[in-house]
Amino acid sequence: MGEGLEDGSIRLERTLEIPVSIVPTEAIRAMRLIGERRGWMMRRFEDATLVHRWAIIVPLAKRARVLGLVVEDGGAEGLSLSTWSYVPGSAGRISFVSFRIPEWFDGQEWQDFLMEWSSLLPRCPWKWSFMERSMIGALLPEFRNSRKAFSKEGFDTKSWNRALDESE
């Protein structure tokens, strides 16, 4: 009792979880491309997370497969991306990305990374088509939460610019 934290190094980080309109493999691919460009050493991981699926009026707990990448060295050491997708109702799939952002990477470096990551995606991550929204459930809060989360991170959610990489 009474021990301080001065002698131990605690890795401070924040977690950002965002519903997105892309599939998990697209999210992983974009992060992998950035890591390769910047020369980061990364490793893949797989996990599972608990999700709730609604059947009529009863929520059922299910597991969803989580794919992820962790940066193991360089200026973004500790940065990780986890992504999964599941069917919340009777049809339509919704995906999520979760970033663990180390304290020393947060700020302008993080914003630059997130802007580059989103520009490498094949479509705008906070917009769903009318058909997708209708299938998933048009009134779900995830659609609004996605726009809000990207907006809080410094995005102008009224526009989106996609960068074409060399492979296209």
N, CA, C and O of each residue as an XYZ file, in Angstrom:
672
protein
N       0.820     -1.165      0.000
C       0.000      0.000      0.000
C       0.875      1.243      0.000
O       1.943      1.239      0.612
N       0.456      2.288     -0.661
C       1.227      3.512     -0.691
C       2.308      3.523     -1.759
O       3.087      4.473     -1.838
N       2.369      2.480     -2.584
C       3.383      2.448     -3.633
C       3.001      3.393     -4.754
O       1.834      3.494     -5.132
N       3.990      4.076     -5.272
C       3.765      4.985     -6.384
C       3.994      4.294     -7.714
O       4.467      3.159     -7.774
N       3.657      4.987     -8.753
C       3.834      4.446    -10.100
C       5.088      4.994    -10.769
O       5.300      4.768    -11.961
N       5.928      5.714    -10.015
C       7.080      6.372    -10.598
C       8.075      5.392    -11.216
O       8.638      5.673    -12.274
N       8.299      4.253    -10.575
C       9.325      3.340    -11.054
C       8.833      2.417    -12.171
O       9.663      1.843    -12.877
N       7.555      2.254    -12.357
C       7.027      1.385    -13.412
C       6.612      2.216    -14.611
O       6.091      3.322    -14.466
N       6.845      1.680    -15.779
C       6.437      2.425    -16.975
C       5.077      1.912    -17.444
O       4.932      0.750    -17.825
N       4.113      2.777    -17.408
C       2.770      2.435    -17.847
C       2.568      3.010    -19.227
O       2.826      4.193    -19.451
N       2.114      2.197    -20.151
C       1.869      2.646    -21.514
C       0.469      3.229    -21.590
O      -0.519      2.495    -21.564
N       0.387      4.540    -21.684
C      -0.906      5.187    -21.791
C      -1.351      5.178    -23.242
O      -0.560      5.415    -24.155
N      -2.613      4.904    -23.432
C      -3.168      4.859    -24.780
C      -4.658      5.145    -24.703
O      -5.267      5.076    -23.635
N      -5.222      5.462    -25.837
C      -6.678      5.612    -25.895
C      -7.196      4.677    -26.971
O      -6.477      4.317    -27.903
N      -8.450      4.292    -26.829
C      -9.086      3.404    -27.789
C     -10.177      4.165    -28.516
O     -10.979      4.870    -27.904
N     -10.192      4.012    -29.827
C     -11.197      4.654    -30.666
C     -11.905      3.563    -31.459
O     -11.300      2.927    -32.322
N     -13.187      3.348    -31.167
C     -13.978      2.333    -31.875
C     -14.995      3.039    -32.763
O     -15.772      3.870    -32.293
N     -14.983      2.700    -34.053
C     -15.833      3.389    -35.020
C     -16.562      2.377    -35.901
O     -15.924      1.467    -36.430
N     -17.882      2.509    -36.076
C     -18.591      1.709    -37.077
C     -18.202      2.236    -38.464
O     -18.148      3.447    -38.677
N     -17.937      1.336    -39.390
C     -17.513      1.746    -40.734
C     -18.279      0.979    -41.802
O     -18.838     -0.086    -41.540
N     -18.297      1.537    -43.008
C     -19.031      0.926    -44.117
C     -18.159     -0.007    -44.955
O     -18.616     -0.518    -45.977
N     -16.937     -0.235    -44.548
C     -16.021     -1.096    -45.296
C     -15.931     -2.455    -44.619
O     -16.371     -2.611    -43.480
N     -15.371     -3.430    -45.305
C     -15.195     -4.759    -44.706
C     -13.849     -4.805    -43.985
O     -12.951     -4.030    -44.315
N     -13.695     -5.694    -43.014
C     -12.461     -5.761    -42.235
C     -11.180     -5.908    -43.059
O     -10.160     -5.307    -42.722
N     -11.220     -6.692    -44.122
C      -9.999     -6.891    -44.916
C      -9.529     -5.586    -45.568
O      -8.326     -5.383    -45.733
N     -10.451     -4.709    -45.935
C     -10.072     -3.415    -46.519
C      -9.399     -2.527    -45.478
O      -8.448     -1.813    -45.795
N      -9.885     -2.566    -44.239
C      -9.293     -1.775    -43.156
C      -7.870     -2.246    -42.863
O      -6.965     -1.430    -42.690
N      -7.676     -3.554    -42.810
C      -6.352     -4.132    -42.545
C      -5.400     -3.805    -43.694
O      -4.248     -3.438    -43.462
N      -5.871     -3.936    -44.915
C      -5.037     -3.670    -46.091
C      -4.511     -2.237    -46.080
O      -3.331     -2.008    -46.346
N      -5.377     -1.276    -45.774
C      -4.968      0.131    -45.752
C      -3.883      0.361    -44.696
O      -2.909      1.069    -44.955
N      -4.044     -0.229    -43.513
C      -3.020     -0.052    -42.469
C      -1.722     -0.737    -42.866
O      -0.639     -0.202    -42.628
N      -1.821     -1.920    -43.470
C      -0.617     -2.637    -43.901
C       0.165     -1.820    -44.924
O       1.392     -1.747    -44.851
N      -0.542     -1.197    -45.887
C       0.118     -0.365    -46.897
C       0.857      0.811    -46.260
O       1.981      1.125    -46.652
N       0.233      1.458    -45.284
C       0.890      2.577    -44.600
C       2.136      2.079    -43.862
O       3.194      2.706    -43.922
N       2.003      0.958    -43.172
C       3.134      0.392    -42.442
C       4.293      0.036    -43.354
O       5.452      0.267    -43.012
N       3.980     -0.528    -44.521
C       5.031     -0.872    -45.475
C       5.719      0.382    -45.999
O       6.942      0.405    -46.141
N       4.945      1.422    -46.287
C       5.514      2.683    -46.782
C       6.431      3.329    -45.755
O       7.452      3.919    -46.108
N       6.066      3.216    -44.486
C       6.840      3.866    -43.431
C       7.900      2.960    -42.810
O       8.651      3.384    -41.931
N       7.956      1.721    -43.266
C       8.969      0.790    -42.768
C       8.720      0.270    -41.362
O       9.668     -0.075    -40.657
N       7.466      0.207    -40.944
C       7.137     -0.297    -39.618
C       7.146     -1.815    -39.621
O       6.744     -2.442    -40.601
N       7.600     -2.401    -38.535
C       7.505     -3.839    -38.336
C       6.154     -4.098    -37.692
O       5.853     -3.538    -36.638
N       5.331     -4.945    -38.317
C       3.986     -5.204    -37.808
C       3.748     -6.700    -37.706
O       4.409     -7.501    -38.367
N       2.804     -7.052    -36.877
C       2.387     -8.453    -36.798
C       0.863     -8.515    -36.806
O       0.177     -7.615    -36.321
N       0.365     -9.600    -37.370
C      -1.084     -9.825    -37.418
C      -1.531    -10.553    -36.157
O      -0.736    -11.217    -35.493
N      -2.791    -10.421    -35.845
C      -3.361    -11.212    -34.764
C      -4.825    -11.489    -35.077
O      -5.455    -10.779    -35.860
N      -5.346    -12.523    -34.457
C      -6.764    -12.867    -34.561
C      -7.298    -13.022    -33.150
O      -6.592    -13.470    -32.246
N      -8.541    -12.650    -32.978
C      -9.170    -12.701    -31.671
C     -10.663    -12.911    -31.888
O     -11.091    -13.200    -33.006
N     -11.440    -12.773    -30.859
C     -12.899    -12.836    -30.962
C     -13.472    -11.786    -30.027
O     -12.865    -11.453    -29.009
N     -14.630    -11.272    -30.370
C     -15.313    -10.303    -29.519
C     -16.774    -10.694    -29.412
O     -17.322    -11.357    -30.293
N     -17.386    -10.282    -28.338
C     -18.792    -10.578    -28.114
C     -19.644     -9.502    -28.773
O     -19.412     -8.313    -28.554
N     -20.621     -9.898    -29.572
C     -21.536     -8.968    -30.224
C     -22.969     -9.419    -29.928
O     -23.207    -10.571    -29.564
N     -23.910     -8.499    -30.089
C     -25.314     -8.812    -29.837
C     -26.081     -8.787    -31.145
O     -26.025     -7.816    -31.900
N     -26.783     -9.852    -31.394
C     -27.615     -9.971    -32.585
C     -29.051    -10.051    -32.117
O     -29.377    -10.805    -31.200
N     -29.913     -9.266    -32.755
C     -31.325     -9.262    -32.359
C     -32.117    -10.278    -33.162
O     -32.064    -10.282    -34.391
N     -32.849    -11.136    -32.470
C     -33.755    -12.088    -33.091
C     -35.157    -11.742    -32.585
O     -35.500    -12.002    -31.431
N     -35.947    -11.158    -33.461
C     -37.270    -10.634    -33.132
C     -37.119     -9.570    -32.034
O     -36.821     -8.416    -32.345
N     -37.319     -9.931    -30.758
C     -37.199     -8.946    -29.680
C     -36.165     -9.356    -28.625
O     -36.040     -8.706    -27.587
N     -35.443    -10.416    -28.892
C     -34.499    -10.941    -27.910
C     -33.064    -10.786    -28.413
O     -32.750    -11.230    -29.518
N     -32.183    -10.158    -27.615
C     -30.776    -10.082    -28.042
C     -30.073    -11.410    -27.782
O     -30.212    -11.994    -26.707
N     -29.330    -11.875    -28.755
C     -28.556    -13.104    -28.620
C     -27.076    -12.737    -28.645
O     -26.634    -11.985    -29.513
N     -26.323    -13.261    -27.708
C     -24.884    -12.993    -27.672
C     -24.184    -13.958    -28.635
O     -24.415    -15.166    -28.597
N     -23.352    -13.419    -29.473
C     -22.583    -14.217    -30.437
C     -21.141    -13.747    -30.399
O     -20.833    -12.694    -29.842
N     -20.272    -14.529    -30.990
C     -18.871    -14.141    -31.125
C     -18.612    -13.737    -32.563
O     -19.139    -14.344    -33.496
N     -17.798    -12.711    -32.734
C     -17.379    -12.281    -34.058
C     -15.857    -12.418    -34.135
O     -15.153    -12.142    -33.164
N     -15.368    -12.837    -35.273
C     -13.924    -12.990    -35.496
C     -13.300    -11.603    -35.678
O     -13.796    -10.788    -36.456
N     -12.225    -11.352    -34.963
C     -11.521    -10.075    -35.015
C     -10.188    -10.267    -35.719
O      -9.419    -11.164    -35.372
N      -9.917     -9.426    -36.707
C      -8.618     -9.412    -37.379
C      -7.884     -8.165    -36.921
O      -8.514     -7.144    -36.645
N      -6.571     -8.233    -36.837
C      -5.862     -7.050    -36.386
C      -4.414     -6.986    -36.801
O      -3.820     -7.980    -37.221
N      -3.852     -5.792    -36.675
C      -2.439     -5.514    -36.908
C      -1.921     -4.672    -35.758
O      -2.608     -3.773    -35.273
N      -0.702     -4.969    -35.324
C      -0.048     -4.202    -34.276
C       1.301     -3.739    -34.800
O       2.051     -4.529    -35.372
N       1.615     -2.458    -34.607
C       2.924     -1.930    -34.972
C       3.877     -2.251    -33.832
O       3.610     -1.916    -32.678
N       5.001     -2.907    -34.161
C       5.923     -3.368    -33.127
C       7.179     -2.521    -32.976
O       7.921     -2.699    -32.010
N       7.437     -1.601    -33.910
C       8.598     -0.726    -33.757
C       8.388      0.567    -34.518
O       7.438      0.691    -35.290
N       9.265      1.524    -34.305
C       9.162      2.796    -35.000
C       8.381      3.819    -34.198
O       8.067      3.603    -33.028
N       8.073      4.932    -34.838
C       7.388      6.041    -34.180
C       5.974      5.733    -33.755
O       5.409      6.447    -32.926
N       5.384      4.674    -34.309
C       4.003      4.320    -33.966
C       3.938      3.033    -33.164
O       2.906      2.362    -33.143
N       5.031      2.687    -32.507
C       5.061      1.443    -31.742
C       3.897      1.394    -30.765
O       3.687      2.328    -29.991
N       3.144      0.303    -30.804
C       1.989      0.145    -29.927
C       0.663      0.462    -30.602
O      -0.394      0.087    -30.094
N       0.706      1.152    -31.748
C      -0.525      1.438    -32.496
C      -1.098      0.120    -32.996
O      -0.371     -0.709    -33.544
N      -2.394     -0.075    -32.811
C      -3.002     -1.307    -33.317
C      -4.380     -1.028    -33.895
O      -5.067     -0.079    -33.516
N      -4.747     -1.880    -34.813
C      -6.064     -1.833    -35.447
C      -6.705     -3.196    -35.286
O      -6.117     -4.214    -35.651
N      -7.904     -3.216    -34.742
C      -8.717     -4.431    -34.660
C      -9.973     -4.155    -35.463
O     -10.511     -3.048    -35.416
N     -10.444     -5.145    -36.198
C     -11.643     -4.933    -37.002
C     -12.467     -6.212    -37.071
O     -11.922     -7.314    -37.137
N     -13.778     -6.051    -37.054
C     -14.700     -7.182    -37.111
C     -15.990     -6.737    -37.765
O     -16.244     -5.548    -37.961
N     -16.788     -7.721    -38.093
C     -18.055     -7.446    -38.735
C     -19.061     -8.495    -38.285
O     -18.695     -9.633    -37.991
N     -20.323     -8.108    -38.234
C     -21.368     -9.064    -37.843
C     -22.713     -8.590    -38.367
O     -22.844     -7.462    -38.841
N     -23.713     -9.463    -38.278
C     -25.071     -9.163    -38.729
C     -25.899     -8.842    -37.483
O     -26.213     -9.743    -36.704
N     -26.263     -7.550    -37.282
C     -26.978     -7.189    -36.054
C     -28.444     -7.625    -36.023
O     -29.007     -7.798    -34.942
N     -29.057     -7.800    -37.165
C     -30.473     -8.174    -37.227
C     -30.656     -9.416    -38.065
O     -29.934    -10.401    -37.909
N     -31.629     -9.363    -38.956
C     -31.899    -10.528    -39.791
C     -31.116    -10.478    -41.100
O     -30.979    -11.503    -41.769
N     -30.603     -9.315    -41.477
C     -29.842     -9.195    -42.724
C     -28.916     -7.990    -42.633
O     -29.086     -7.131    -41.768
N     -27.946     -7.932    -43.519
C     -27.038     -6.796    -43.569
C     -25.931     -6.888    -42.544
O     -26.171     -7.196    -41.376
N     -24.744     -6.626    -42.980
C     -23.563     -6.737    -42.135
C     -23.037     -5.350    -41.809
O     -23.016     -4.470    -42.670
N     -22.610     -5.153    -40.567
C     -21.990     -3.894    -40.162
C     -20.595     -4.205    -39.612
O     -20.400     -5.208    -38.925
N     -19.646     -3.349    -39.917
C     -18.255     -3.555    -39.495
C     -17.828     -2.471    -38.527
O     -18.392     -1.377    -38.491
N     -16.823     -2.803    -37.750
C     -16.248     -1.862    -36.791
C     -14.735     -1.901    -36.916
O     -14.153     -2.935    -37.245
N     -14.108     -0.771    -36.651
C     -12.655     -0.717    -36.492
C     -12.394     -0.153    -35.102
O     -13.118      0.718    -34.620
N     -11.362     -0.659    -34.479
C     -10.972     -0.172    -33.164
C      -9.466      0.081    -33.200
O      -8.677     -0.836    -33.428
N      -9.084      1.327    -32.975
C      -7.676      1.702    -32.938
C      -7.253      1.873    -31.493
O      -7.967      2.491    -30.704
N      -6.098      1.330    -31.141
C      -5.459      1.625    -29.851
C      -4.306      2.555    -30.172
O      -3.346      2.165    -30.837
N      -4.406      3.783    -29.695
C      -3.479      4.841    -30.061
C      -2.579      5.163    -28.870
O      -3.060      5.644    -27.845
N      -1.272      4.902    -28.997
C      -0.362      5.231    -27.899
C      -0.302      6.743    -27.679
O      -0.488      7.530    -28.607
N      -0.044      7.121    -26.453
C      -0.018      8.532    -26.064
C       0.955      9.349    -26.914
O       0.639     10.472    -27.306
N       2.130      8.799    -27.199
C       3.141      9.551    -27.948
C       2.817      9.664    -29.432
O       3.438     10.462    -30.133
N       1.870      8.893    -29.921
C       1.490      8.945    -31.335
C       0.260      9.817    -31.548
O      -0.048     10.207    -32.674
N      -0.438     10.118    -30.462
C      -1.657     10.921    -30.552
C      -1.319     12.351    -30.953
O      -0.193     12.803    -30.746
N      -2.262     13.049    -31.512
C      -2.040     14.426    -31.954
C      -1.982     14.513    -33.475
O      -2.719     13.814    -34.171
N      -1.111     15.366    -33.984
C      -1.018     15.584    -35.428
C      -0.568     14.330    -36.175
O      -1.042     14.051    -37.276
N       0.350     13.576    -35.569
C       0.812     12.338    -36.208
C      -0.354     11.365    -36.399
O      -0.489     10.738    -37.450
N      -1.190     11.250    -35.371
C      -2.355     10.375    -35.434
C      -3.329     10.856    -36.501
O      -3.832     10.053    -37.287
N      -3.601     12.163    -36.538
C      -4.524     12.703    -37.538
C      -4.012     12.448    -38.952
O      -4.786     12.082    -39.837
N      -2.714     12.641    -39.167
C      -2.131     12.380    -40.487
C      -2.282     10.909    -40.868
O      -2.621     10.578    -42.004
N      -2.022     10.023    -39.882
C      -2.171      8.589    -40.128
C      -3.613      8.249    -40.488
O      -3.854      7.536    -41.463
N      -4.577      8.750    -39.712
C      -5.983      8.428    -39.948
C      -6.458      8.958    -41.295
O      -7.226      8.292    -41.989
N      -6.007     10.150    -41.668
C      -6.370     10.712    -42.980
C      -5.807      9.838    -44.109
O      -6.493      9.550    -45.089
N      -4.544      9.424    -43.949
C      -3.931      8.561    -44.962
C      -4.649      7.213    -45.012
O      -4.909      6.686    -46.093
N      -4.967      6.660    -43.849
C      -5.659      5.375    -43.785
C      -7.000      5.452    -44.513
O      -7.326      4.581    -45.320
N      -7.768      6.488    -44.228
C      -9.097      6.597    -44.854
C      -8.982      6.855    -46.359
O      -9.845      6.431    -47.127
N      -7.926      7.544    -46.780
C      -7.777      7.823    -48.209
C      -7.406      6.570    -49.000
O      -7.602      6.529    -50.214
N      -6.876      5.554    -48.333
C      -6.519      4.307    -49.006
C      -7.686      3.324    -49.084
O      -7.566      2.266    -49.704
N      -8.788      3.659    -48.473
C      -9.959      2.773    -48.495
C     -10.688      2.901    -49.827
O     -10.635      3.958    -50.455
N     -11.362      1.854    -50.264
C     -12.053      1.893    -51.559
C     -13.321      2.753    -51.564
O     -13.843      3.085    -52.629
N     -13.812      3.111    -50.379
C     -15.002      3.961    -50.292
C     -14.974      4.735    -48.979
O     -14.194      4.429    -48.078
N     -15.824      5.726    -48.890
C     -15.896      6.567    -47.700
C     -16.324      5.704    -46.498
O     -17.375      5.065    -46.549
N     -15.532      5.678    -45.432
C     -15.841      4.774    -44.314
C     -17.035      5.177    -43.455
O     -17.517      4.358    -42.672
N     -17.527      6.404    -43.573
C     -18.660      6.820    -42.731
C     -19.959      6.964    -43.511
O     -20.933      7.506    -42.989
N     -19.989      6.487    -44.752
C     -21.221      6.564    -45.551
C     -21.655      5.180    -46.020
O     -20.851      4.382    -46.501
N     -22.940      4.924    -45.866
C     -23.550      3.689    -46.329
C     -24.542      4.026    -47.432
O     -25.114      5.116    -47.447
N     -24.743      3.103    -48.342
C     -25.740      3.329    -49.389
C     -27.139      3.190    -48.790
O     -27.308      2.643    -47.700
N     -28.127      3.686    -49.510
C     -29.513      3.574    -49.063
C     -29.887      2.105    -48.858
O     -30.545      1.758    -47.877
N     -29.469      1.253    -49.779
C     -29.789     -0.178    -49.689
C     -29.145     -0.810    -48.449
O     -29.782     -1.597    -47.750
N     -27.887     -0.465    -48.179
C     -27.211     -1.007    -46.994
C     -27.919     -0.560    -45.717
O     -28.162     -1.369    -44.821
N     -28.247      0.722    -45.636
C     -28.945      1.232    -44.451
C     -30.297      0.557    -44.275
O     -30.694      0.238    -43.154
N     -31.002      0.339    -45.377
C     -32.314     -0.311    -45.316
C     -32.196     -1.741    -44.833
O     -33.023     -2.208    -44.050
N     -31.172     -2.437    -45.296
C     -30.982     -3.833    -44.930
C     -30.551     -3.995    -43.473
O     -31.056     -4.863    -42.761
N     -29.622     -3.158    -43.041
C     -29.083     -3.255    -41.684
C     -30.091     -2.749    -40.663
O     -30.254     -3.341    -39.596
N     -30.755     -1.673    -40.986
C     -31.702     -1.031    -40.071
C     -31.459      0.463    -40.104
O     -30.522      0.957    -39.477
N     -32.280      1.171    -40.816
C     -32.054      2.593    -41.107
C     -31.937      3.471    -39.873
O     -31.319      4.533    -39.940
N     -32.512      3.061    -38.749
C     -32.510      3.913    -37.566
C     -31.411      3.567    -36.556
O     -31.392      4.123    -35.459
N     -30.513      2.672    -36.904
C     -29.442      2.322    -35.972
C     -28.552      3.539    -35.696
O     -28.289      4.326    -36.605
N     -28.093      3.698    -34.473
C     -27.251      4.852    -34.135
C     -25.839      4.774    -34.720
O     -25.131      5.781    -34.741
N     -25.419      3.605    -35.193
C     -24.070      3.438    -35.715
C     -23.767      4.376    -36.881
O     -22.633      4.836    -37.015
N     -24.744      4.665    -37.716
C     -24.518      5.528    -38.871
C     -24.132      6.937    -38.413
O     -23.173      7.518    -38.922
N     -24.866      7.472    -37.469
C     -24.567      8.800    -36.934
C     -23.284      8.776    -36.101
O     -22.474      9.700    -36.182
N     -23.097      7.728    -35.305
C     -21.903      7.614    -34.464
C     -20.624      7.577    -35.299
O     -19.591      8.103    -34.884
N     -20.697      6.961    -36.462
C     -19.533      6.892    -37.346
C     -19.137      8.292    -37.806
O     -17.970      8.672    -37.711
N     -20.098      9.051    -38.301
C     -19.823     10.427    -38.746
C     -19.284     11.275    -37.596
O     -18.333     12.037    -37.772
N     -19.892     11.141    -36.424
C     -19.464     11.912    -35.259
C     -18.018     11.577    -34.869
O     -17.221     12.472    -34.588
N     -17.695     10.297    -34.856
C     -16.353      9.872    -34.457
C     -15.301     10.408    -35.430
O     -14.262     10.914    -35.005
N     -15.568     10.299    -36.729
C     -14.610     10.815    -37.714
C     -14.515     12.341    -37.608
O     -13.433     12.906    -37.763
N     -15.615     12.991    -37.350
C     -15.628     14.443    -37.209
C     -14.788     14.880    -36.003
O     -14.038     15.852    -36.088
N     -14.913     14.165    -34.886
C     -14.135     14.479    -33.684
C     -12.636     14.300    -33.909
O     -11.822     14.940    -33.244
N     -12.278     13.426    -34.849
C     -10.865     13.189    -35.148
C     -10.314     14.167    -36.181
O      -9.168     14.031    -36.609
N     -11.117     15.151    -36.588
C     -10.622     16.194    -37.472
C     -11.023     16.088    -38.929
O     -10.486     16.817    -39.763
N     -11.951     15.205    -39.262
C     -12.398     15.039    -40.643
C     -13.542     15.992    -40.969
O     -14.374     16.307    -40.117
N     -13.564     16.440    -42.210
C     -14.730     17.140    -42.728
C     -15.604     16.033    -43.326
O     -15.328     15.544    -44.421
N     -16.645     15.647    -42.613
C     -17.449     14.495    -43.044
C     -18.401     14.815    -44.189
O     -19.143     13.944    -44.643
N     -18.382     16.040    -44.650
C     -19.202     16.389    -45.818
C     -18.485     16.045    -47.127
O     -19.110     15.956    -48.184
N     -17.166     15.853    -47.038
C     -16.411     15.487    -48.239
C     -15.410     14.393    -47.890
O     -15.052     14.206    -46.728
N     -14.976     13.691    -48.896
C     -14.002     12.608    -48.710
C     -13.178     12.496    -49.969
O     -13.725     12.406    -51.068
N     -11.871     12.501    -49.823
C     -10.964     12.367    -50.961
C     -10.224     11.053    -50.858
O      -9.618     10.741    -49.833
N     -10.280     10.303    -51.913
C      -9.602      9.012    -51.956
C      -8.311      9.170    -52.724
O      -8.300      9.695    -53.837
N      -7.226      8.716    -52.132
C      -5.931      8.723    -52.814
C      -5.786      7.425    -53.590
O      -6.007      6.345    -53.042
N      -5.425      7.520    -54.836
C      -5.190      6.325    -55.632
C      -3.746      5.881    -55.416
O      -2.813      6.657    -55.623
N      -3.571      4.637    -55.001
C      -2.200      4.184    -54.813
C      -1.646      3.643    -56.141
O      -2.373      3.525    -57.128
N      -0.371      3.325    -56.143
C       0.338      2.949    -57.359
C      -0.189      1.669    -58.004
O      -0.042      1.485    -59.212
N      -0.796      0.792    -57.222
C      -1.233     -0.502    -57.755
C      -2.493     -0.386    -58.623
O      -2.850     -1.340    -59.314
N      -3.172      0.769    -58.598
C      -4.411      0.898    -59.351
C      -4.204      1.559    -60.686
O      -5.160      1.740    -61.440
